[in-house]
Amino acid sequence: MATYVAAALFLAVPVFSACTPLPSSLTIPTNAKLPDPFKLYNGTMVSTKAEWDCRQAELSTLIQNYELGTYPGPPDTLTATQSGKTLSINVGANGKSISFSVSITTPSSGTAPYPAIIAYGGASIPVPAGVATITFSNDDIAAQSGSGSRGTGKFYTLFGSGHSAGALTAWAWGVSRIIDALEKTPGANIDTKRLGVTGCSRNGKGAIVAGAFDSRIALTLPQESGAGGSAAWRVSDAIKASGGNVQTASQIITENPWTGRPFDAWVKKITQTPHDHHFLAGMIAPRGLFIIDNNIDWLGPQASWVAAKAGHYIYEALGVPDNLGYSQIGSHSHCQFPSNQQTALTAFINKFLMNQPNANTAVMVADTTYDQAKWVDWTVPKLT
């Protein structure tokens, strides 16, 4: 018999006006399998793309309330100036202001305005000729220097050290402000319709969350992001329970303030949450998502593969299965991009950033196995 847990939704998150907002409290069935992305909270099964828009809004609401904390709306004011390689951004909210900057390296070939990849801490993937690199010092926005650094950084200067958002959400909000600034500075020569975001390891967690929260990002490229990124919490817990050496929800909150304050109450009862990390893919869909992975135990490669397969079902339902790709190849050091993932990376960049829609992005490969019956008990609709 299923057990249920009542949970208060204490964060105000906007949903699409045509959809029914979630109630102020939820009754969630305990579920060891990955939650059904196609089932609205009211029990309605999604059958159209319009209904998927409503469910996508629910996914965002749920992941904010249970794990990541509130993703704030646009600031009250934003100004930007560009000088050489530096884009300076000034943001005002709640009567307070902050300033930060990013570095823009434009390519030596191609034609302006250029596509660009926003790289957390600098790019660890090879950025091809013709694509600009925007280096984002995400630690400046929200610190990740141990669990005691929660509430530290310029995001919290604006919103208060007690804000519910963890660092991943704060960084994503910062990425959105970078895009705002680029839209205001055509002299930077960046095409804001052709933007990607990337990062590796802890910064890879940030990249996939940024892609989930801002629909202006055409291509999301998380690299070896593991727990809190591409990996499913439920699968990681199961691996840990069977003796595996993998990062889990219970461990991650003791390491760094990546997740939001709401998550602390749920890390030991993940099966009682209404979400898991295939929902991030659902928030990104149908935009480009290429998950670059490595076969390192601590990263939870099996958990990432299961979440990627579940996310891929969402893309299949939307009729764009090749817009999500996954490549898990081991036998290389952490965050060292191997040459045998280059073809797939190039294809995704060509398709989503270089105006080559026919590039072959049918990539779903892994070193680990996938047991659908163990993790998925829902069917995939064909959305009309």
C-alpha positions as CSV (number, residue, x, y, z in Angstrom):
1,M,0.0,0.0,0.0
2,A,1.3,3.4,-0.9
3,T,2.2,5.8,1.9
4,Y,1.8,9.5,1.5
5,V,3.4,12.6,2.9
6,A,1.8,16.0,3.1
7,A,4.2,18.9,2.2
8,A,3.6,22.6,2.3
9,L,4.6,24.6,-0.8
10,F,5.9,27.7,0.8
11,L,7.5,29.4,-2.2
12,A,5.5,31.6,-4.5
13,V,6.4,30.5,-8.1
14,P,4.6,31.8,-11.1
15,V,3.1,29.3,-13.6
16,F,1.6,29.8,-17.0
17,S,-1.7,31.7,-16.9
18,A,-3.5,29.0,-18.8
19,C,-2.7,26.4,-16.2
20,T,-4.1,25.5,-12.8
21,P,-1.6,26.5,-10.1
22,L,-0.5,23.9,-7.6
23,P,-2.3,23.9,-4.3
24,S,-0.7,25.4,-1.2
25,S,0.0,21.9,0.1
26,L,0.6,18.6,-1.7
27,T,-0.1,15.0,-0.9
28,I,2.8,13.0,-2.4
29,P,2.8,9.2,-2.8
30,T,6.0,7.6,-1.8
31,N,7.6,6.3,-5.0
32,A,10.8,4.4,-5.3
33,K,10.7,4.8,-9.1
34,L,11.2,8.1,-11.0
35,P,8.1,10.3,-10.9
36,D,6.0,10.4,-14.0
37,P,6.8,13.6,-15.9
38,F,3.6,13.4,-18.0
39,K,1.1,13.4,-15.1
40,L,-0.1,16.7,-13.8
41,Y,-0.6,17.0,-10.1
42,N,-4.4,17.0,-10.5
43,G,-4.1,13.5,-12.1
44,T,-4.6,14.6,-15.7
45,M,-2.2,12.8,-18.1
46,V,-0.5,15.2,-20.5
47,S,-1.5,14.5,-24.1
48,T,-0.8,17.8,-25.9
49,K,2.1,20.2,-26.1
50,A,-0.1,22.9,-24.6
51,E,-0.7,20.6,-21.6
52,W,3.1,19.9,-21.5
53,D,3.6,23.7,-21.0
54,C,1.5,23.4,-17.9
55,R,3.4,20.4,-16.7
56,Q,6.7,22.0,-17.4
57,A,5.7,24.9,-15.2
58,E,4.8,22.4,-12.5
59,L,8.2,20.7,-12.8
60,S,9.9,24.0,-12.2
61,T,7.7,24.8,-9.2
62,L,8.3,21.4,-7.6
63,I,12.1,21.4,-8.0
64,Q,12.3,24.9,-6.6
65,N,10.1,24.0,-3.6
66,Y,11.7,20.7,-2.7
67,E,15.3,21.2,-3.7
68,L,16.7,24.3,-5.3
69,G,15.0,27.2,-3.6
70,T,13.2,30.1,-5.3
71,Y,14.5,31.4,-8.6
72,P,13.8,35.1,-8.4
73,G,12.3,37.1,-11.3
74,P,14.2,39.8,-13.2
75,P,15.8,42.6,-11.1
76,D,14.4,46.0,-10.7
77,T,17.2,47.6,-12.7
78,L,20.0,46.3,-14.9
79,T,22.6,48.3,-16.8
80,A,25.6,47.0,-18.8
81,T,28.7,48.4,-20.4
82,Q,31.2,46.7,-22.6
83,S,34.8,47.7,-22.9
84,G,37.2,45.4,-24.8
85,K,36.8,41.9,-23.5
86,T,35.0,42.9,-20.3
87,L,31.2,43.2,-19.9
88,S,30.3,45.0,-16.7
89,I,26.8,44.4,-15.3
90,N,25.1,46.5,-12.6
91,V,22.0,45.0,-11.0
92,G,19.5,46.5,-8.6
93,A,16.8,44.8,-6.5
94,N,15.1,45.3,-3.2
95,G,16.8,48.7,-2.8
96,K,20.3,47.2,-3.1
97,S,22.7,46.9,-5.9
98,I,25.6,44.7,-7.0
99,S,28.1,44.8,-9.9
100,F,30.0,41.9,-11.5
101,S,31.7,41.3,-14.8
102,V,32.3,38.6,-17.3
103,S,35.1,38.2,-19.8
104,I,34.2,37.7,-23.5
105,T,36.7,36.1,-25.9
106,T,35.4,36.5,-29.5
107,P,36.7,34.0,-32.1
108,S,39.2,34.8,-34.8
109,S,37.0,33.3,-37.5
110,G,33.3,33.5,-38.3
111,T,31.0,36.4,-38.6
112,A,29.7,38.7,-35.9
113,P,27.4,38.6,-34.1
114,Y,28.9,35.3,-32.8
115,P,27.3,32.4,-31.0
116,A,28.7,32.0,-27.5
117,I,29.1,29.6,-24.7
118,I,28.8,30.9,-21.1
119,A,31.4,28.9,-19.2
120,Y,31.3,28.5,-15.4
121,G,34.8,29.2,-14.2
122,G,36.2,28.9,-17.8
123,A,35.6,26.3,-20.4
124,S,36.9,22.7,-19.9
125,I,35.4,21.6,-23.2
126,P,37.0,22.6,-26.5
127,V,35.2,25.6,-27.8
128,P,35.3,25.5,-31.6
129,A,36.4,28.2,-34.0
130,G,33.6,30.6,-34.7
131,V,32.1,30.4,-31.2
132,A,32.8,33.0,-28.5
133,T,33.5,32.1,-24.9
134,I,32.0,34.1,-22.0
135,T,33.8,33.3,-18.7
136,F,31.5,33.5,-15.7
137,S,33.1,33.7,-12.2
138,N,30.1,32.0,-10.5
139,D,31.7,31.8,-7.1
140,D,31.4,35.6,-7.0
141,I,27.6,35.3,-7.2
142,A,27.3,32.5,-4.6
143,A,30.2,30.9,-2.7
144,Q,30.9,27.2,-2.7
145,S,33.7,27.0,-0.1
146,G,32.1,24.5,2.3
147,S,28.7,24.2,4.0
148,G,29.4,27.3,6.1
149,S,29.5,29.5,3.0
150,R,25.8,29.3,2.5
151,G,24.3,32.8,2.0
152,T,27.6,34.3,0.9
153,G,28.0,36.1,-2.4
154,K,26.5,39.0,-4.4
155,F,23.2,37.2,-5.0
156,Y,22.6,37.2,-1.2
157,T,23.6,40.9,-1.0
158,L,20.5,41.5,-3.0
159,F,18.1,38.9,-1.6
160,G,19.5,38.3,1.9
161,S,21.7,35.6,3.4
162,G,18.6,33.6,4.5
163,H,17.1,33.3,1.0
164,S,15.9,29.8,0.2
165,A,18.0,29.5,-3.0
166,G,21.2,27.5,-3.0
167,A,24.2,28.3,-5.0
168,L,23.0,26.5,-8.2
169,T,19.9,28.6,-8.3
170,A,21.9,31.8,-7.5
171,W,24.3,31.1,-10.3
172,A,21.5,30.4,-12.8
173,W,20.0,33.8,-11.9
174,G,23.4,35.3,-12.6
175,V,23.5,33.7,-16.0
176,S,20.1,35.2,-16.8
177,R,21.5,38.6,-15.9
178,I,24.5,38.0,-18.2
179,I,22.0,37.3,-21.0
180,D,20.0,40.4,-20.1
181,A,23.3,42.4,-20.3
182,L,24.2,40.9,-23.7
183,E,20.8,41.9,-25.1
184,K,21.5,45.5,-24.0
185,T,25.1,45.6,-25.5
186,P,25.1,44.9,-29.3
187,G,28.6,46.1,-29.4
188,A,29.7,42.9,-27.6
189,N,29.0,41.1,-31.0
190,I,27.2,38.2,-29.4
191,D,24.1,36.6,-30.9
192,T,21.8,36.1,-27.9
193,K,19.7,33.6,-29.9
194,R,22.6,31.2,-30.1
195,L,23.9,30.8,-26.5
196,G,25.2,27.8,-24.7
197,V,26.2,27.2,-21.1
198,T,28.7,24.7,-19.7
199,G,30.7,23.8,-16.7
200,C,32.3,20.7,-15.2
201,S,31.8,18.8,-11.9
202,R,30.3,21.3,-9.4
203,N,30.1,23.9,-12.1
204,G,28.4,21.3,-14.4
205,K,25.7,21.1,-11.8
206,G,25.3,24.9,-12.2
207,A,25.2,24.6,-16.0
208,I,22.3,22.2,-16.2
209,V,20.3,24.2,-13.7
210,A,20.9,27.4,-15.7
211,G,19.7,25.7,-18.8
212,A,16.6,24.6,-17.0
213,F,15.7,28.1,-15.7
214,D,16.3,30.2,-18.8
215,S,14.7,29.4,-22.1
216,R,17.0,31.8,-23.9
217,I,19.8,29.2,-23.6
218,A,19.8,27.2,-26.8
219,L,22.3,24.5,-25.8
220,T,23.1,23.2,-22.3
221,L,26.3,21.3,-21.9
222,P,26.8,19.9,-18.4
223,Q,30.1,17.9,-18.0
224,E,30.5,15.2,-15.4
225,S,28.0,17.0,-13.1
226,G,27.0,13.9,-11.0
227,A,24.8,14.3,-8.0
228,G,22.9,17.6,-8.0
229,G,23.4,17.7,-11.8
230,S,22.6,15.0,-14.3
231,A,22.2,12.1,-11.8
232,A,18.9,10.9,-10.3
233,W,18.8,11.0,-6.6
234,R,16.8,7.8,-6.2
235,V,19.3,5.8,-8.3
236,S,22.2,7.2,-6.3
237,D,20.5,6.2,-3.0
238,A,20.0,2.7,-4.3
239,I,23.6,2.4,-5.4
240,K,24.8,3.6,-2.0
241,A,22.5,1.2,-0.2
242,S,24.0,-1.7,-2.2
243,G,27.5,-0.6,-1.1
244,G,28.5,1.7,-3.9
245,N,30.8,4.7,-3.5
246,V,28.6,7.5,-4.8
247,Q,27.6,11.0,-3.8
248,T,24.0,11.1,-2.5
249,A,21.6,13.8,-1.4
250,S,22.4,13.1,2.3
251,Q,26.1,13.7,1.6
252,I,25.9,16.6,-0.8
253,I,24.2,19.0,1.7
254,T,27.2,18.5,4.1
255,E,29.7,19.5,1.4
256,N,28.5,22.7,-0.1
257,P,25.4,24.9,-0.3
258,W,24.6,23.9,-3.8
259,T,21.0,23.0,-3.1
260,G,18.4,25.2,-1.5
261,R,17.4,25.3,2.1
262,P,14.2,23.3,1.4
263,F,16.2,20.2,0.5
264,D,17.7,19.6,3.9
265,A,14.3,18.2,5.1
266,W,14.1,15.7,2.3
267,V,17.5,14.2,1.7
268,K,16.8,11.1,3.9
269,K,13.4,10.5,2.3
270,I,14.0,11.1,-1.4
271,T,11.2,8.7,-2.4
272,Q,8.7,11.0,-0.7
273,T,9.6,13.9,-3.0
274,P,7.5,14.5,-6.2
275,H,10.6,15.2,-8.4
276,D,14.0,13.8,-9.5
277,H,16.6,15.1,-11.9
278,H,15.0,13.9,-15.1
279,F,12.8,16.9,-14.4
280,L,15.7,19.2,-15.3
281,A,15.7,17.7,-18.8
282,G,12.0,18.2,-18.9
283,M,12.5,21.9,-18.0
284,I,15.1,22.3,-20.8
285,A,13.1,20.4,-23.5
286,P,12.8,20.9,-26.4
287,R,16.0,22.9,-26.4
288,G,19.4,21.3,-26.9
289,L,20.9,19.3,-24.1
290,F,24.1,17.3,-24.4
291,I,25.2,15.5,-21.2
292,I,28.9,14.8,-21.2
293,D,29.7,12.1,-18.6
294,N,32.6,10.0,-17.3
295,N,32.5,6.6,-15.7
296,I,33.7,7.6,-12.2
297,D,31.8,5.9,-9.2
298,W,31.5,9.1,-7.1
299,L,29.7,10.8,-10.0
300,G,27.0,8.2,-10.1
301,P,27.3,7.3,-13.8
302,Q,24.5,4.8,-13.6
303,A,22.3,7.4,-11.9
304,S,23.0,9.9,-14.7
305,W,22.4,7.3,-17.4
306,V,19.0,6.4,-15.9
307,A,18.0,10.1,-15.6
308,A,19.2,10.8,-19.2
309,K,17.1,7.9,-20.5
310,A,14.0,9.2,-18.6
311,G,14.7,12.7,-19.8
312,H,15.0,11.3,-23.4
313,Y,11.5,10.0,-23.1
314,I,10.3,13.6,-22.7
315,Y,12.1,14.6,-25.8
316,E,10.6,11.7,-27.7
317,A,7.1,12.7,-26.6
318,L,7.8,16.2,-27.9
319,G,8.9,14.7,-31.2
320,V,12.6,15.9,-30.9
321,P,14.5,12.9,-29.5
322,D,17.8,13.9,-31.0
323,N,17.7,17.3,-29.2
324,L,18.9,15.4,-26.0
325,G,22.1,13.5,-26.2
326,Y,24.2,11.6,-23.6
327,S,27.8,10.4,-23.8
328,Q,29.4,8.4,-21.0
329,I,32.9,7.4,-21.7
330,G,35.4,6.4,-19.0
331,S,39.1,5.8,-18.8
332,H,40.0,9.5,-18.5
333,S,40.6,12.0,-15.7
334,H,37.8,14.0,-14.2
335,C,37.0,17.1,-16.3
336,Q,39.6,16.2,-19.0
337,F,37.6,16.2,-22.2
338,P,38.5,13.1,-24.2
339,S,38.8,13.1,-28.0
340,N,36.3,10.3,-28.4
341,Q,33.5,12.6,-27.3
342,Q,34.5,15.3,-29.8
343,T,32.3,14.2,-32.7
344,A,29.2,14.3,-30.6
345,L,30.0,17.7,-29.0
346,T,30.7,19.2,-32.4
347,A,27.4,17.9,-33.7
348,F,25.4,19.5,-30.9
349,I,27.3,22.8,-31.2
350,N,26.8,22.8,-35.0
351,K,23.1,22.1,-34.6
352,F,22.2,24.6,-31.9
353,L,24.8,27.3,-32.2
354,M,26.0,27.2,-35.8
355,N,22.7,27.1,-37.7
356,Q,23.3,23.5,-39.0
357,P,19.9,21.9,-38.1
358,N,20.8,18.7,-39.9
359,A,23.8,17.9,-37.8
360,N,23.6,14.3,-36.5
361,T,22.9,14.5,-32.7
362,A,21.5,11.0,-32.2
363,V,23.8,10.2,-29.4
364,M,22.8,8.0,-26.4
365,V,25.7,5.9,-25.3
366,A,27.0,4.8,-21.9
367,D,29.4,2.3,-20.2
368,T,26.7,1.3,-17.7
369,T,23.4,-0.6,-18.0
370,Y,19.8,0.6,-17.9
371,D,17.0,-1.3,-16.3
372,Q,13.8,0.5,-17.4
373,A,11.5,-1.7,-15.3
374,K,13.3,-0.9,-12.1
375,W,13.0,2.9,-12.5
376,V,10.2,3.8,-15.0
377,D,6.6,2.6,-14.6
378,W,5.0,5.2,-16.8
379,T,4.3,5.3,-20.5
380,V,5.5,7.8,-23.0
381,P,2.7,9.7,-24.9
382,K,3.0,11.2,-28.3
383,L,2.2,14.9,-27.6
384,T,0.1,16.6,-30.3
